[in-house]
Amino acid sequence: MPNLSFRNQIMVALLLAVSMILTRSHHFTSVHNLADASWAIFFLAGIYLRSVWLLPGFFALSWWLDFAAYTWGGVSDFCITPAYVFLMPAYTSLWLAGRWYAKRYQFAWNTFMPLSLSGFAGLTVCELFSGGGFYFFSGRIAETNWYEFGEQLFKYFPMYIETFGFYVGITILIHIVFTIMASQFKSRNTPAG
């Protein structure tokens, strides 16, 4: 796991929360065209944040943003169905995938393979819970069948992969810059022995 101080973990948690607010509630802010970063946020929280209690905190934030959007923001409540509960295991799968990767993290090129595997596995399980839960249990689809669900999966899943990759890619770049800067700062301030 990246070795972050408690203070740095608080900063990361706040940055992730602000990112969720800015991208999930675009109808409340002036940033209109940012894709929802929620999936990447749960994954990154699993990597960077040690406290398990932040997982329910991010659940609560995402629920509150959705509730506020359709209650006061004029957004359709089409997705608020009994299938909404499937978001809990969907988001948890991303958080667990991040946790799995955090145990294998090292600041080296060979870390990209476990990062990619954990990200794709978390995304796949998340989409099966999220998309599958909505498709089969929302009551919005009159007649469900596995073939049509497969078509929906192949139609929408690539967009989720693209958005996830965009936000995780930005985080990787930021992580690299901060790690190099911290290393240089440490080497300049270490007395020669």
Wavefront OBJ file of the C-alpha trace (Angstrom):
o trace
v 0.000 0.000 0.000
v 1.311 3.477 -0.723
v 2.723 4.652 2.597
v 0.749 7.838 3.251
v 0.696 9.698 6.519
v -2.627 10.205 8.255
v -2.605 13.852 7.139
v -2.006 12.853 3.514
v -4.781 10.268 3.687
v -7.174 12.986 4.880
v -6.102 15.160 1.950
v -6.629 12.275 -0.496
v -10.049 11.491 1.016
v -11.081 15.138 0.659
v -9.820 15.286 -2.934
v -11.755 12.123 -3.785
v -14.911 13.489 -2.121
v -14.630 16.803 -3.973
v -14.051 14.897 -7.229
v -17.215 12.900 -6.616
v -19.187 16.060 -5.865
v -17.895 17.795 -8.998
v -18.418 14.872 -11.364
v -21.478 13.104 -9.947
v -23.510 16.217 -9.355
v -22.742 18.102 -12.549
v -26.268 19.503 -12.474
v -25.366 21.511 -9.334
v -21.999 22.856 -10.414
v -20.662 24.831 -13.327
v -18.454 21.939 -14.454
v -20.956 20.470 -16.886
v -19.181 17.953 -19.033
v -17.049 15.877 -16.679
v -17.872 12.191 -16.707
v -18.826 10.621 -13.378
v -15.643 9.624 -11.546
v -17.406 7.481 -8.905
v -16.076 4.140 -10.121
v -12.485 5.392 -10.162
v -12.990 7.077 -6.790
v -14.019 3.846 -5.061
v -11.057 2.041 -6.652
v -8.603 4.771 -5.660
v -10.033 4.913 -2.134
v -9.232 1.208 -1.848
v -5.645 1.905 -2.861
v -4.844 5.049 -0.888
v -7.061 5.059 2.193
v -6.431 2.631 5.030
v -9.649 3.139 6.985
v -12.458 0.765 6.083
v -14.912 3.342 7.476
v -14.363 5.584 4.488
v -16.115 3.035 2.255
v -19.528 3.628 3.889
v -18.685 7.341 3.902
v -18.307 7.342 0.127
v -21.493 5.236 -0.174
v -23.338 7.868 1.851
v -21.916 10.710 -0.236
v -22.883 9.053 -3.524
v -26.390 8.297 -2.228
v -26.837 11.860 -0.946
v -25.703 13.333 -4.276
v -28.180 11.141 -6.160
v -30.959 11.949 -3.684
v -30.261 15.688 -3.949
v -30.129 15.489 -7.735
v -33.592 14.017 -8.175
v -35.169 15.771 -5.168
v -33.922 19.327 -5.713
v -31.895 19.240 -8.912
v -34.631 18.307 -11.350
v -32.855 15.142 -12.469
v -34.959 12.127 -13.436
v -35.279 9.415 -10.803
v -35.305 6.728 -13.510
v -32.360 4.908 -11.929
v -33.757 5.066 -8.379
v -35.339 1.628 -8.218
v -35.065 -1.433 -5.963
v -31.931 -2.270 -8.009
v -30.170 0.766 -6.505
v -28.983 -1.489 -3.658
v -26.797 -3.329 -6.190
v -24.533 -0.274 -6.190
v -23.254 -1.330 -2.766
v -21.638 -4.582 -3.957
v -20.694 -2.862 -7.239
v -18.739 -0.113 -5.490
v -17.369 -2.527 -2.908
v -15.897 -4.653 -5.699
v -13.954 -1.625 -6.936
v -12.782 -0.792 -3.426
v -11.681 -4.418 -2.861
v -9.857 -4.434 -6.207
v -8.031 -1.299 -5.083
v -7.193 -2.963 -1.758
v -5.832 -6.007 -3.584
v -3.602 -3.808 -5.716
v -2.443 -1.724 -2.732
v -0.846 -4.835 -1.219
v 1.178 -5.304 -4.427
v 2.052 -1.663 -4.985
v 5.620 -0.639 -5.606
v 6.985 2.433 -7.333
v 8.210 0.551 -10.391
v 7.146 -0.153 -13.966
v 6.124 -3.737 -13.178
v 3.342 -2.387 -10.958
v 1.238 -1.607 -14.048
v 0.330 -5.259 -14.611
v -1.286 -5.829 -11.190
v -2.822 -2.338 -11.394
v -4.377 -3.142 -14.772
v -5.574 -6.576 -13.649
v -7.129 -5.281 -10.451
v -8.750 -2.348 -12.229
v -10.251 -4.501 -14.961
v -11.439 -7.185 -12.518
v -13.025 -4.554 -10.274
v -14.659 -2.861 -13.262
v -16.055 -6.127 -14.585
v -17.587 -7.193 -11.269
v -18.867 -3.654 -10.700
v -20.578 -3.571 -14.098
v -22.147 -6.997 -13.547
v -23.639 -5.830 -10.240
v -24.535 -2.329 -11.384
v -25.717 -2.968 -14.937
v -26.997 -6.479 -14.249
v -28.792 -5.377 -11.104
v -30.536 -2.581 -12.978
v -31.319 -4.713 -16.014
v -32.815 -7.652 -14.108
v -34.200 -6.073 -10.918
v -35.143 -2.448 -11.595
v -38.552 -3.196 -13.087
v -37.707 -0.772 -15.930
v -37.080 -3.562 -18.476
v -40.310 -5.326 -19.442
v -38.848 -8.635 -20.592
v -35.306 -9.529 -19.617
v -33.067 -12.119 -21.215
v -29.379 -12.909 -21.080
v -28.791 -12.192 -24.756
v -30.129 -8.644 -24.518
v -28.190 -8.086 -21.285
v -25.021 -9.174 -23.126
v -25.760 -6.652 -25.871
v -26.219 -3.893 -23.293
v -22.995 -4.932 -21.583
v -20.998 -4.730 -24.826
v -22.628 -1.410 -25.690
v -22.039 0.469 -22.419
v -19.124 -1.233 -20.661
v -16.416 0.232 -22.964
v -17.551 3.756 -22.012
v -17.158 2.912 -18.325
v -13.690 1.484 -19.001
v -12.727 4.644 -20.869
v -13.922 6.968 -18.089
v -12.288 4.834 -15.400
v -9.020 4.742 -17.357
v -9.095 8.524 -17.797
v -9.393 9.246 -14.065
v -6.988 6.510 -12.963
v -4.518 7.687 -15.617
v -4.621 11.245 -14.253
v -4.095 9.846 -10.753
v -1.097 7.805 -11.927
v 0.525 10.935 -13.366
v -0.109 12.902 -10.166
v 1.198 9.996 -8.085
v 4.409 9.808 -10.137
v 5.028 13.557 -9.875
v 4.443 13.647 -6.099
v 6.553 10.537 -5.490
v 9.495 11.949 -7.455
v 9.173 15.338 -5.743
v 9.059 13.710 -2.286
v 12.102 11.582 -3.126
v 14.085 14.621 -4.290
v 13.042 16.642 -1.229
v 14.082 13.797 1.064
v 17.475 13.350 -0.622
v 18.213 17.106 -0.415
v 17.354 17.222 3.280
v 19.238 14.081 4.294
v 22.657 14.898 5.703
v 25.556 13.195 3.945
v 26.923 10.512 6.172
l 1 2 3 4 5 6 7 8 9 10 11 12 13 14 15 16 17 18 19 20 21 22 23 24 25 26 27 28 29 30 31 32 33 34 35 36 37 38 39 40 41 42 43 44 45 46 47 48 49 50 51 52 53 54 55 56 57 58 59 60 61 62 63 64 65 66 67 68 69 70 71 72 73 74 75 76 77 78 79 80 81 82 83 84 85 86 87 88 89 90 91 92 93 94 95 96 97 98 99 100 101 102 103 104 105 106 107 108 109 110 111 112 113 114 115 116 117 118 119 120 121 122 123 124 125 126 127 128 129 130 131 132 133 134 135 136 137 138 139 140 141 142 143 144 145 146 147 148 149 150 151 152 153 154 155 156 157 158 159 160 161 162 163 164 165 166 167 168 169 170 171 172 173 174 175 176 177 178 179 180 181 182 183 184 185 186 187 188 189 190 191 192 193
